[in-house]
Amino acid sequence: MKPRKINDRVYWMGAIDWDRRLFDSLIPLPDGTSYNAYLIQGSEKTVLLDTVDPTMVDVLLSQLEGVSRIDYVIAHHAEQDHSGAIPHVLERYAGAKVLTTPKGKGMLMDLLHIPEGRIIAVEDGETLSLGDRTLEFIFAPWVHWPETMVTYLQEDHILFSCDLFGSHLATSDLYATDEARVYEAAKRYYAEIMMPFRKVIQRNMEKIGEREIALIAPSHGPVYNRPNFILEAYEDWISDEPRNVVVLPYISMHGSTRKMVEYLVGALAEQGITVYQFDLAVTDIGKLAAALVDAATIVVGTPTVLGGPHPIVAYAALLANALRPKLKFASVIGSYGWGGKAVDQIAGAISSLKVEILEPVLCKGLPREGDFEALNRLAATIASKHQEHNLA
């Protein structure tokens, strides 16, 4: 795809990766992704903001064919899907310097072996004149690496936000015109990548909010020409208050745990609670992560395997622990044959979550009437806890 004009002498560049289905050997990409770079041609200086994943460097170099000079490459983030093509750009433009944060400088030297003499570390709030355009660098650490920054183009009120506000979405649309589709992709992206840094993002958004923003240009997904759309979404996602939602990931080997899960889902629904049920044997973990963004409670369903939880359930618990959603409560349901420590091990796996552990429901073999009564009590307890917190 050719460069696309955003404003006068401000262009989108980069590559759309329609067919990629896995990121970092971990994150599913059902809708592909894009690697966005941006070119600003000031009256005196020309700047390239970020590059592309190394697998698509030829696309970027082709887009730069008509660009005779680049003075600076802005490296917002050292991860290779943004920085990986920087060495190729520096090879073509011998006079170009890389601008990044002090932490970013060391990371680029380590990850890409960029010579120290070609990197300039900028400071938080520092500005760079391009002649008739001015760039302001705003440090945004832990969004989602410690060296990250964003750039604000003052005259055009454009925020180049790198991973912040991004979405793994391959689309030919330059702008976020299909907002329902973009919202889903951006929420999933937030859940998988940004949610562990929710408190940090709260502080960074306060810094960003001090500026007038007409456009937000992220490093993945389309540009936001209605920035309030994504800003308001993030304000909701990073807030401290969850919703009246229960997420119920589970595994069932011989049907006992599944019977318990299905019964509990019905009991919770009767209490007016929204439930998202995930069979971990077939679940897209991105959808599970997205459901956790709003949830107040997680109930983990597991059979007992070798004295502990099913390994896939243990993985899901560790994932939830790493993502650190704003959960308030947690519990465990499931079946066992002769004993075990599934509850203790799951509780240990989610130790980073500041949750109240509610009374678990474990049954021996197939659930009996007393087990279903215990599930009713658990549903009532969850409903009562949610009501105490005025969750809607």
DOLUM-731039 format. One line per 10 residues: number of its first residue (from 1); their letters; for each residue x, y, z of N, C-alpha, C. Coordinates in steps of 0.2 Angstrom, whole numbers, always signed. Example, Ala and Ser with C-alpha at 12.3 -4.5 7.8 and 13.67 -1.06 7.14 Angstrom:
// residues 2
1 = AS = +66/-28/+39/+62/-22/+39/+66/-16/+39 ~ +64/-11/+35/+68/-5/+36/+64/+0/+39
END
This chain:
// residues 392
1 = MKPRKINDRV = +4/-6/+0/+0/+0/+0/+4/+6/+0 ~ +2/+11/-4/+6/+18/-4/+5/+22/+2 ~ +10/+27/+3/+9/+31/+9/+2/+35/+8 ~ -1/+36/+14/-8/+39/+13/-8/+46/+17 ~ -11/+51/+14/-10/+58/+17/-15/+58/+23 ~ -13/+61/+29/-17/+62/+35/-18/+70/+35 ~ -13/+74/+35/-14/+81/+35/-8/+84/+30 ~ -8/+90/+29/-3/+93/+24/+4/+91/+26 ~ +8/+87/+22/+14/+84/+23/+15/+80/+30 ~ +9/+76/+31/+9/+71/+37/+6/+65/+34
11 = YWMGAIDWDR = +10/+60/+34/+8/+54/+30/+8/+47/+34 ~ +3/+43/+33/+3/+36/+36/+8/+32/+31 ~ +12/+28/+34/+16/+23/+31/+16/+17/+35 ~ +18/+12/+32/+18/+5/+36/+16/+0/+32 ~ +14/-6/+36/+12/-12/+32/+6/-15/+36 ~ +1/-18/+32/-4/-21/+34/-3/-29/+34 ~ -3/-32/+40/-2/-39/+40/-8/-43/+40 ~ -11/-44/+34/-18/-47/+34/-18/-54/+37 ~ -12/-58/+36/-12/-65/+37/-9/-67/+44 ~ -6/-63/+48/-3/-65/+54/-8/-67/+59
21 = RLFDSLIPLP = -7/-73/+62/-12/-75/+67/-9/-76/+74 ~ -3/-75/+75/+0/-75/+82/+5/-70/+83 ~ +5/-67/+89/+9/-62/+91/+13/-64/+97 ~ +20/-63/+97/+24/-65/+102/+23/-72/+104 ~ +22/-76/+99/+21/-83/+100/+16/-84/+106 ~ +11/-80/+107/+6/-80/+113/+0/-78/+111 ~ -1/-72/+108/-7/-68/+107/-10/-70/+100 ~ -16/-73/+100/-20/-74/+94/-22/-67/+91 ~ -21/-68/+84/-23/-62/+80/-28/-64/+75 ~ -34/-64/+77/-40/-67/+72/-41/-62/+66
31 = DGTSYNAYLI = -39/-56/+67/-40/-51/+62/-34/-48/+59 ~ -28/-51/+60/-22/-49/+58/-20/-42/+62 ~ -16/-38/+59/-13/-32/+62/-10/-28/+57 ~ -8/-22/+59/-4/-17/+55/+2/-15/+59 ~ +7/-12/+56/+13/-9/+59/+13/-2/+56 ~ +11/+3/+60/+10/+9/+57/+16/+14/+59 ~ +19/+17/+53/+24/+22/+54/+21/+28/+51 ~ +24/+34/+53/+21/+40/+50/+27/+45/+48 ~ +26/+49/+43/+31/+53/+40/+28/+60/+41 ~ +33/+65/+43/+31/+72/+44/+37/+76/+40
41 = QGSEKTVLLD = +35/+79/+35/+39/+83/+31/+39/+91/+33 ~ +43/+93/+38/+43/+100/+40/+46/+104/+35 ~ +46/+111/+36/+49/+115/+31/+57/+115/+31 ~ +59/+112/+37/+67/+111/+37/+69/+104/+39 ~ +65/+100/+42/+67/+94/+44/+62/+89/+42 ~ +64/+82/+41/+59/+77/+40/+60/+71/+45 ~ +54/+69/+47/+55/+64/+53/+50/+58/+51 ~ +53/+52/+52/+49/+46/+52/+48/+44/+59 ~ +42/+43/+61/+40/+40/+67/+38/+33/+67 ~ +43/+29/+70/+43/+22/+70/+44/+19/+63
51 = TVDPTMVDVL = +44/+12/+63/+45/+8/+57/+40/+3/+57 ~ +42/-3/+55/+38/-9/+54/+41/-15/+57 ~ +38/-21/+57/+41/-27/+59/+46/-29/+54 ~ +51/-32/+56/+56/-34/+51/+54/-38/+45 ~ +49/-42/+46/+46/-46/+41/+43/-42/+35 ~ +42/-36/+36/+38/-32/+31/+43/-25/+29 ~ +49/-26/+30/+53/-20/+29/+53/-18/+22 ~ +52/-22/+17/+52/-21/+10/+46/-16/+9 ~ +41/-17/+12/+35/-13/+11/+37/-5/+13 ~ +40/-4/+19/+41/+2/+21/+47/+5/+16
61 = LSQLEGVSRI = +52/+2/+15/+57/+5/+10/+54/+7/+3 ~ +49/+3/+1/+46/+5/-5/+42/+11/-5 ~ +39/+12/+1/+35/+18/+2/+40/+24/+3 ~ +46/+23/+5/+51/+29/+6/+55/+30/+0 ~ +53/+27/-6/+57/+28/-12/+57/+35/-14 ~ +52/+39/-13/+52/+46/-16/+54/+51/-10 ~ +56/+48/-5/+59/+53/+1/+66/+53/+1 ~ +69/+59/-1/+76/+60/-2/+80/+61/+4 ~ +76/+63/+10/+80/+64/+16/+76/+63/+22 ~ +79/+59/+27/+76/+59/+33/+81/+61/+38
71 = DYVIAHHAEQ = +79/+66/+43/+84/+68/+48/+83/+65/+54 ~ +77/+62/+56/+76/+59/+62/+72/+53/+62 ~ +73/+48/+65/+68/+42/+66/+66/+42/+73 ~ +60/+43/+75/+57/+43/+82/+56/+36/+84 ~ +59/+33/+89/+58/+27/+91/+54/+27/+98 ~ +47/+27/+97/+43/+27/+103/+44/+21/+108 ~ +46/+15/+105/+46/+9/+109/+51/+4/+105 ~ +55/+1/+109/+60/-3/+106/+58/-10/+104 ~ +52/-12/+105/+49/-19/+103/+50/-19/+95 ~ +52/-25/+93/+54/-25/+86/+48/-24/+81
81 = DHSGAIPHVL = +42/-25/+83/+36/-24/+78/+36/-16/+76 ~ +39/-12/+80/+40/-5/+79/+47/-3/+77 ~ +52/-6/+80/+59/-3/+79/+63/-8/+74 ~ +60/-13/+72/+64/-19/+69/+67/-16/+62 ~ +64/-12/+59/+66/-9/+52/+71/-3/+53 ~ +72/-1/+59/+76/+5/+60/+83/+4/+57 ~ +87/-1/+58/+93/-2/+55/+93/-1/+47 ~ +88/-4/+44/+87/-3/+36/+86/+4/+34 ~ +82/+8/+38/+81/+15/+37/+88/+19/+38 ~ +91/+17/+43/+98/+21/+44/+103/+19/+39
91 = ERYAGAKVLT = +103/+13/+36/+107/+12/+31/+106/+16/+25 ~ +99/+17/+23/+98/+21/+17/+99/+28/+18 ~ +97/+31/+24/+98/+38/+26/+104/+39/+31 ~ +110/+40/+28/+116/+40/+32/+116/+45/+37 ~ +113/+51/+36/+113/+56/+41/+108/+56/+46 ~ +103/+51/+46/+98/+51/+50/+100/+49/+57 ~ +97/+52/+62/+98/+50/+69/+91/+47/+72 ~ +92/+43/+77/+86/+40/+81/+85/+44/+87 ~ +79/+46/+88/+77/+50/+94/+73/+45/+99 ~ +75/+44/+105/+71/+40/+109/+72/+42/+116
101 = TPKGKGMLMD = +69/+38/+121/+70/+40/+128/+77/+37/+130 ~ +80/+39/+136/+86/+36/+139/+86/+29/+139 ~ +80/+26/+142/+80/+19/+143/+79/+16/+136 ~ +76/+19/+131/+75/+16/+124/+82/+16/+121 ~ +86/+21/+122/+93/+21/+119/+96/+14/+120 ~ +97/+12/+127/+100/+6/+129/+97/+0/+126 ~ +90/+0/+125/+87/-6/+123/+88/-7/+115 ~ +88/-1/+112/+89/-1/+104/+96/-4/+103 ~ +101/-2/+107/+108/-4/+106/+108/-12/+108 ~ +104/-14/+113/+104/-21/+114/+101/-26/+109
111 = LLHIPEGRII = +95/-23/+108/+90/-27/+103/+92/-27/+96 ~ +94/-22/+94/+96/-21/+86/+103/-19/+85 ~ +107/-18/+90/+114/-16/+89/+115/-10/+85 ~ +110/-5/+86/+111/+1/+83/+117/+5/+86 ~ +121/+8/+82/+127/+11/+86/+125/+17/+90 ~ +128/+18/+96/+127/+23/+101/+127/+30/+98 ~ +132/+31/+93/+133/+37/+90/+127/+40/+86 ~ +122/+35/+84/+117/+37/+80/+110/+38/+84 ~ +111/+37/+90/+105/+38/+94/+106/+44/+99 ~ +100/+48/+99/+100/+54/+104/+94/+53/+109
121 = AVEDGETLSL = +96/+53/+115/+91/+52/+120/+87/+59/+121 ~ +81/+59/+121/+77/+65/+123/+74/+65/+130 ~ +72/+71/+132/+69/+71/+139/+62/+72/+139 ~ +58/+70/+144/+51/+71/+145/+49/+78/+144 ~ +45/+80/+139/+43/+87/+138/+47/+91/+133 ~ +53/+88/+131/+57/+91/+126/+53/+92/+119 ~ +55/+97/+116/+52/+98/+109/+57/+98/+104 ~ +55/+97/+98/+59/+97/+92/+56/+101/+86 ~ +60/+106/+84/+57/+110/+78/+59/+107/+71 ~ +54/+106/+67/+55/+104/+60/+54/+110/+56
131 = GDRTLEFIFA = +54/+116/+58/+54/+122/+54/+47/+125/+56 ~ +42/+123/+52/+35/+125/+53/+31/+120/+57 ~ +34/+115/+60/+30/+110/+64/+35/+109/+70 ~ +31/+107/+76/+35/+106/+82/+32/+100/+85 ~ +37/+95/+87/+35/+89/+90/+37/+90/+97 ~ +33/+87/+102/+34/+87/+109/+34/+79/+111 ~ +39/+78/+115/+40/+71/+117/+37/+70/+124 ~ +33/+65/+125/+29/+64/+131/+31/+57/+134 ~ +34/+56/+139/+36/+50/+142/+30/+46/+144 ~ +29/+40/+142/+23/+36/+145/+26/+29/+147
141 = PWVHWPETMV = +30/+29/+152/+33/+22/+154/+28/+17/+156 ~ +29/+11/+154/+25/+5/+156/+19/+5/+152 ~ +19/+8/+146/+13/+8/+141/+16/+5/+135 ~ +18/-1/+134/+18/-6/+140/+25/-8/+141 ~ +30/-5/+139/+37/-7/+141/+40/+0/+145 ~ +45/-1/+149/+47/+5/+153/+50/+11/+149 ~ +52/+10/+143/+55/+15/+139/+50/+19/+134 ~ +44/+17/+135/+39/+20/+130/+38/+28/+131 ~ +37/+31/+125/+35/+38/+125/+30/+39/+119 ~ +27/+44/+119/+22/+46/+113/+24/+53/+111
151 = TYLQEDHILF = +22/+55/+105/+24/+61/+102/+18/+65/+100 ~ +18/+72/+102/+12/+76/+100/+15/+81/+95 ~ +11/+82/+89/+12/+87/+84/+8/+93/+86 ~ +11/+98/+88/+8/+103/+91/+3/+107/+86 ~ +6/+109/+81/+2/+113/+76/-4/+109/+73 ~ -4/+103/+72/-9/+99/+70/-13/+95/+75 ~ -11/+96/+81/-15/+92/+87/-15/+85/+86 ~ -10/+82/+83/-10/+75/+82/-6/+71/+87 ~ -9/+66/+91/-5/+62/+95/-3/+55/+92 ~ +4/+54/+92/+6/+48/+89/+8/+44/+95
161 = SCDLFGSHLA = +3/+39/+96/+2/+36/+103/+6/+29/+104 ~ +9/+27/+98/+13/+20/+98/+7/+15/+100 ~ +9/+11/+105/+5/+5/+107/-2/+7/+111 ~ -1/+13/+114/-7/+15/+118/-13/+17/+113 ~ -19/+15/+114/-25/+15/+110/-25/+11/+104 ~ -20/+7/+103/-19/+3/+97/-24/-3/+97 ~ -25/-6/+91/-29/-12/+90/-26/-17/+85 ~ -26/-23/+86/-23/-28/+81/-29/-29/+76 ~ -29/-25/+71/-34/-25/+66/-31/-24/+59 ~ -31/-28/+55/-29/-27/+48/-35/-24/+44
171 = TSDLYATDEA = -35/-18/+41/-40/-15/+38/-37/-10/+33 ~ -41/-9/+27/-39/-5/+22/-41/+2/+24 ~ -45/+3/+29/-48/+10/+31/-42/+13/+35 ~ -41/+19/+33/-36/+24/+36/-38/+26/+43 ~ -45/+27/+43/-48/+30/+50/-53/+24/+52 ~ -54/+25/+59/-59/+21/+62/-66/+22/+61 ~ -68/+20/+55/-74/+22/+52/-79/+16/+55 ~ -78/+10/+55/-82/+5/+58/-80/+5/+65 ~ -84/+9/+69/-82/+10/+76/-83/+4/+80 ~ -89/+0/+79/-90/-6/+82/-85/-11/+82
181 = RVYEAAKRYY = -82/-12/+76/-77/-17/+75/-71/-15/+78 ~ -69/-8/+77/-63/-6/+80/-63/-6/+88 ~ -69/-5/+91/-70/-5/+98/-68/-12/+101 ~ -71/-17/+97/-70/-24/+99/-62/-26/+99 ~ -59/-24/+93/-52/-25/+92/-48/-21/+97 ~ -49/-15/+99/-46/-11/+103/-46/-13/+111 ~ -52/-16/+112/-54/-18/+119/-50/-25/+120 ~ -50/-29/+115/-46/-35/+116/-38/-33/+116 ~ -36/-29/+112/-29/-26/+113/-27/-24/+120 ~ -32/-19/+122/-31/-17/+129/-30/-23/+134
191 = AEIMMPFRKV = -35/-27/+133/-35/-33/+138/-29/-37/+138 ~ -26/-39/+132/-20/-43/+131/-14/-40/+133 ~ -13/-33/+132/-7/-30/+132/-7/-24/+137 ~ -12/-20/+138/-12/-14/+142/-14/-15/+149 ~ -19/-20/+150/-23/-21/+156/-18/-21/+162 ~ -12/-25/+162/-8/-26/+168/-5/-19/+170 ~ -6/-14/+166/-3/-7/+168/-8/-2/+168 ~ -14/-4/+171/-20/+0/+171/-19/+6/+175 ~ -16/+6/+181/-15/+11/+185/-10/+16/+182 ~ -5/+14/+179/+0/+18/+175/-3/+22/+170
201 = IQRNMEKIGE = -8/+18/+166/-11/+22/+161/-15/+27/+163 ~ -18/+26/+169/-22/+32/+172/-18/+38/+173 ~ -12/+37/+175/-8/+43/+176/-6/+46/+169 ~ -4/+42/+164/-2/+44/+158/-7/+48/+154 ~ -13/+45/+155/-19/+49/+152/-20/+55/+154 ~ -19/+56/+161/-19/+63/+164/-14/+68/+160 ~ -8/+65/+159/-3/+70/+155/-6/+71/+148 ~ -8/+66/+145/-10/+67/+138/-16/+72/+138 ~ -21/+71/+143/-27/+75/+143/-26/+83/+143 ~ -20/+85/+145/-18/+92/+145/-18/+95/+138
211 = REIALIAPSH = -18/+91/+133/-17/+94/+126/-23/+93/+122 ~ -24/+98/+117/-30/+97/+113/-28/+92/+108 ~ -32/+87/+106/-31/+82/+102/-36/+81/+97 ~ -34/+82/+90/-38/+81/+85/-38/+74/+82 ~ -32/+71/+82/-32/+64/+79/-27/+60/+84 ~ -28/+54/+84/-24/+49/+88/-22/+44/+82 ~ -15/+44/+82/-12/+39/+77/-8/+34/+80 ~ -11/+28/+82/-7/+23/+85/-3/+19/+81 ~ +1/+14/+84/+5/+10/+80/+2/+4/+77 ~ -4/+2/+79/-7/-4/+77/-15/-2/+76
221 = GPVYNRPNFI = -17/-4/+70/-24/-2/+69/-25/+5/+66 ~ -32/+7/+64/-33/+13/+61/-32/+19/+65 ~ -32/+25/+62/-31/+31/+65/-38/+34/+68 ~ -38/+37/+73/-44/+39/+76/-45/+47/+74 ~ -50/+48/+70/-51/+55/+68/-57/+57/+72 ~ -60/+53/+77/-64/+55/+82/-61/+53/+89 ~ -56/+56/+91/-52/+53/+97/-56/+52/+103 ~ -62/+56/+104/-65/+55/+110/-68/+47/+110 ~ -69/+44/+105/-72/+38/+104/-67/+33/+108 ~ -60/+33/+107/-56/+29/+110/-54/+31/+117
231 = LEAYEDWISD = -54/+38/+118/-52/+41/+125/-57/+39/+130 ~ -64/+39/+128/-69/+38/+132/-69/+30/+134 ~ -68/+26/+129/-67/+19/+130/-62/+17/+135 ~ -56/+20/+134/-50/+19/+139/-52/+21/+146 ~ -56/+27/+147/-58/+29/+153/-62/+24/+157 ~ -66/+21/+153/-70/+16/+156/-66/+10/+158 ~ -62/+7/+153/-58/+1/+154/-53/+2/+160 ~ -50/+8/+161/-45/+9/+166/-48/+11/+173 ~ -55/+12/+173/-58/+14/+179/-57/+9/+184 ~ -58/+10/+191/-57/+6/+196/-64/+1/+197
241 = EPRNVVVLPY = -69/+3/+194/-76/+0/+196/-77/-5/+190 ~ -78/-12/+192/-80/-17/+187/-88/-16/+186 ~ -90/-21/+183/-98/-21/+181/-100/-28/+184 ~ -107/-28/+184/-110/-34/+187/-110/-40/+182 ~ -103/-42/+182/-101/-48/+177/-97/-53/+180 ~ -99/-59/+179/-95/-65/+181/-92/-68/+175 ~ -85/-70/+175/-82/-74/+170/-81/-81/+173 ~ -82/-86/+169/-82/-93/+171/-78/-97/+166 ~ -71/-97/+167/-67/-102/+163/-67/-108/+166 ~ -67/-114/+162/-67/-120/+165/-65/-126/+160
251 = ISMHGSTRKM = -63/-131/+163/-62/-137/+159/-66/-143/+162 ~ -69/-147/+158/-72/-153/+160/-70/-159/+156 ~ -67/-164/+160/-65/-170/+156/-70/-176/+155 ~ -75/-177/+160/-80/-182/+159/-87/-179/+161 ~ -88/-173/+161/-94/-170/+161/-96/-167/+168 ~ -93/-169/+173/-95/-167/+180/-95/-160/+181 ~ -89/-157/+179/-88/-150/+180/-92/-146/+176 ~ -93/-148/+170/-98/-145/+165/-105/-144/+168 ~ -107/-150/+171/-114/-149/+174/-114/-144/+179 ~ -109/-143/+183/-109/-138/+188/-109/-131/+185
261 = VEYLVGALAE = -105/-130/+180/-104/-124/+177/-111/-122/+174 ~ -114/-126/+170/-120/-124/+167/-125/-123/+172 ~ -125/-126/+178/-130/-125/+183/-129/-118/+186 ~ -123/-117/+187/-121/-110/+190/-122/-104/+186 ~ -121/-105/+179/-123/-100/+175/-130/-98/+175 ~ -134/-103/+175/-142/-102/+176/-143/-99/+182 ~ -140/-101/+188/-142/-98/+194/-140/-90/+194 ~ -134/-89/+191/-132/-82/+191/-136/-78/+187 ~ -138/-80/+181/-143/-77/+177/-149/-75/+180 ~ -152/-80/+184/-158/-78/+188/-157/-73/+193
271 = QGITVYQFDL = -151/-72/+195/-149/-66/+200/-148/-60/+196 ~ -149/-60/+189/-148/-54/+185/-141/-52/+184 ~ -136/-57/+184/-129/-56/+183/-127/-58/+176 ~ -123/-54/+172/-121/-56/+166/-115/-61/+167 ~ -115/-67/+163/-110/-72/+164/-107/-73/+157 ~ -100/-74/+157/-97/-76/+151/-93/-83/+152 ~ -96/-88/+149/-93/-95/+150/-88/-96/+145 ~ -83/-99/+147/-77/-101/+142/-75/-108/+143 ~ -76/-112/+138/-73/-119/+139/-66/-118/+136 ~ -61/-119/+141/-54/-118/+140/-51/-123/+135
281 = AVTDIGKLAA = -54/-128/+133/-52/-133/+128/-52/-130/+121 ~ -56/-125/+120/-57/-122/+113/-57/-115/+113 ~ -56/-112/+119/-57/-104/+120/-51/-100/+116 ~ -53/-95/+113/-48/-90/+111/-46/-86/+117 ~ -40/-86/+119/-38/-83/+126/-39/-75/+125 ~ -39/-72/+119/-40/-65/+118/-48/-63/+120 ~ -52/-68/+119/-59/-66/+121/-60/-67/+128 ~ -57/-72/+131/-57/-72/+139/-54/-66/+142 ~ -48/-64/+139/-45/-58/+142/-50/-52/+141 ~ -53/-51/+136/-57/-45/+135/-63/-45/+139
291 = ALVDAATIVV = -66/-51/+141/-71/-52/+146/-69/-50/+153 ~ -63/-51/+154/-60/-49/+161/-60/-42/+162 ~ -60/-38/+157/-59/-31/+157/-65/-28/+162 ~ -71/-30/+161/-76/-27/+165/-78/-32/+171 ~ -76/-38/+172/-79/-42/+177/-77/-40/+184 ~ -82/-42/+188/-81/-41/+195/-79/-48/+199 ~ -81/-53/+195/-80/-60/+199/-77/-65/+193 ~ -72/-69/+195/-70/-75/+191/-72/-81/+195 ~ -75/-86/+192/-76/-92/+195/-73/-97/+190 ~ -68/-101/+193/-64/-106/+189/-67/-112/+190
301 = GTPTVLGGPH = -68/-116/+185/-71/-123/+185/-66/-128/+183 ~ -64/-133/+187/-59/-138/+186/-60/-144/+188 ~ -59/-150/+185/-58/-156/+188/-51/-157/+191 ~ -51/-162/+195/-44/-163/+199/-40/-168/+195 ~ -34/-166/+193/-29/-170/+189/-23/-170/+193 ~ -21/-176/+195/-15/-178/+199/-15/-173/+205 ~ -20/-173/+208/-21/-169/+215/-21/-162/+214 ~ -21/-159/+208/-22/-152/+207/-27/-150/+202 ~ -27/-143/+200/-32/-141/+194/-29/-144/+188 ~ -34/-144/+183/-32/-146/+176/-26/-141/+174
311 = PIVAYAALLA = -21/-144/+170/-16/-139/+168/-18/-133/+164 ~ -23/-134/+160/-26/-129/+156/-29/-123/+160 ~ -33/-126/+165/-36/-121/+170/-30/-117/+174 ~ -25/-121/+176/-19/-118/+180/-16/-112/+175 ~ -16/-114/+169/-13/-108/+164/-18/-102/+164 ~ -24/-104/+163/-29/-98/+163/-29/-94/+170 ~ -28/-97/+175/-27/-93/+182/-21/-89/+182 ~ -15/-92/+179/-9/-88/+179/-10/-82/+174 ~ -14/-83/+168/-15/-78/+164/-19/-72/+167 ~ -24/-74/+170/-28/-69/+174/-24/-65/+179
321 = NALRPKLKFA = -20/-69/+183/-15/-66/+187/-10/-61/+184 ~ -8/-63/+178/-3/-58/+175/-7/-52/+172 ~ -13/-53/+170/-17/-47/+167/-19/-42/+172 ~ -20/-45/+178/-22/-40/+183/-29/-36/+182 ~ -34/-39/+180/-40/-36/+179/-43/-33/+186 ~ -48/-29/+186/-51/-26/+192/-56/-30/+195 ~ -54/-36/+196/-59/-41/+199/-59/-39/+206 ~ -65/-41/+209/-66/-40/+217/-67/-47/+220 ~ -69/-52/+217/-70/-59/+220/-68/-64/+215 ~ -67/-70/+219/-65/-76/+215/-68/-82/+219
331 = SVIGSYGWGG = -69/-87/+215/-71/-94/+218/-69/-99/+213 ~ -70/-106/+216/-68/-112/+212/-74/-117/+213 ~ -75/-120/+207/-80/-125/+207/-77/-131/+203 ~ -79/-137/+205/-77/-143/+201/-78/-149/+205 ~ -75/-154/+202/-76/-161/+204/-69/-165/+205 ~ -69/-170/+210/-63/-174/+211/-65/-181/+212 ~ -60/-185/+212/-62/-192/+212/-60/-195/+219 ~ -54/-193/+222/-52/-195/+229/-49/-190/+233 ~ -48/-184/+231/-45/-178/+235/-41/-174/+230 ~ -37/-169/+234/-33/-165/+230/-33/-158/+233
341 = KAVDQIAGAI = -29/-154/+230/-28/-147/+232/-29/-142/+227 ~ -34/-143/+223/-35/-138/+217/-37/-131/+219 ~ -41/-130/+225/-43/-124/+227/-36/-120/+229 ~ -32/-123/+233/-26/-120/+236/-22/-118/+230 ~ -21/-122/+225/-16/-121/+220/-19/-115/+216 ~ -25/-115/+214/-28/-109/+210/-28/-103/+214 ~ -29/-103/+221/-29/-97/+225/-22/-94/+225 ~ -17/-99/+225/-10/-97/+224/-8/-94/+218 ~ -11/-97/+212/-9/-94/+206/-12/-87/+204 ~ -17/-85/+208/-20/-78/+207/-18/-74/+213
351 = SSLKVEILEP = -13/-75/+216/-11/-71/+222/-10/-64/+221 ~ -8/-62/+214/-8/-54/+213/-14/-51/+212 ~ -20/-54/+212/-26/-51/+211/-29/-50/+218 ~ -31/-43/+219/-34/-41/+226/-41/-43/+226 ~ -42/-50/+227/-49/-52/+227/-51/-56/+234 ~ -57/-56/+235/-60/-60/+241/-61/-67/+238 ~ -59/-72/+241/-60/-79/+239/-67/-81/+242 ~ -72/-82/+238/-78/-85/+240/-78/-92/+241 ~ -83/-95/+245/-83/-102/+247/-83/-106/+241 ~ -78/-111/+240/-78/-115/+234/-84/-120/+234
361 = VLCKGLPREG = -85/-123/+228/-90/-129/+228/-87/-134/+224 ~ -85/-140/+228/-82/-146/+225/-86/-152/+227 ~ -87/-156/+222/-91/-162/+223/-87/-168/+221 ~ -88/-173/+224/-85/-180/+223/-89/-183/+217 ~ -86/-184/+211/-89/-187/+206/-94/-183/+203 ~ -100/-186/+200/-105/-182/+198/-109/-178/+203 ~ -111/-171/+201/-114/-167/+207/-121/-170/+208 ~ -122/-170/+215/-129/-172/+218/-133/-166/+220 ~ -139/-167/+222/-143/-162/+224/-140/-157/+229 ~ -136/-159/+234/-133/-155/+239/-128/-150/+235
371 = DFEALNRLAA = -125/-153/+230/-120/-149/+227/-123/-143/+223 ~ -129/-145/+220/-133/-139/+216/-135/-134/+221 ~ -137/-136/+227/-139/-131/+232/-133/-127/+234 ~ -127/-130/+235/-121/-126/+236/-120/-121/+230 ~ -121/-123/+224/-120/-118/+219/-125/-113/+219 ~ -131/-114/+221/-136/-109/+222/-134/-104/+227 ~ -131/-106/+233/-129/-102/+238/-123/-98/+235 ~ -119/-101/+231/-113/-97/+229/-116/-91/+224 ~ -121/-93/+220/-124/-88/+216/-127/-82/+220 ~ -130/-84/+225/-133/-79/+229/-128/-75/+233
381 = TIASKHQEHN = -122/-78/+235/-117/-74/+238/-114/-69/+233 ~ -113/-71/+227/-110/-67/+222/-115/-61/+221 ~ -121/-62/+220/-126/-57/+219/-126/-52/+225 ~ -125/-55/+231/-125/-50/+237/-119/-46/+237 ~ -113/-49/+235/-107/-45/+235/-107/-40/+230 ~ -110/-41/+224/-111/-36/+218/-115/-31/+221 ~ -121/-32/+224/-125/-27/+226/-122/-23/+231 ~ -118/-25/+236/-115/-21/+241/-110/-16/+237 ~ -107/-18/+232/-103/-13/+228/-107/-9/+223 ~ -113/-10/+223/-118/-6/+218/-115/-7/+211
391 = LA = -114/-13/+209/-112/-14/+202/-118/-15/+198 ~ -117/-11/+192/-123/-11/+187/-121/-15/+181
END
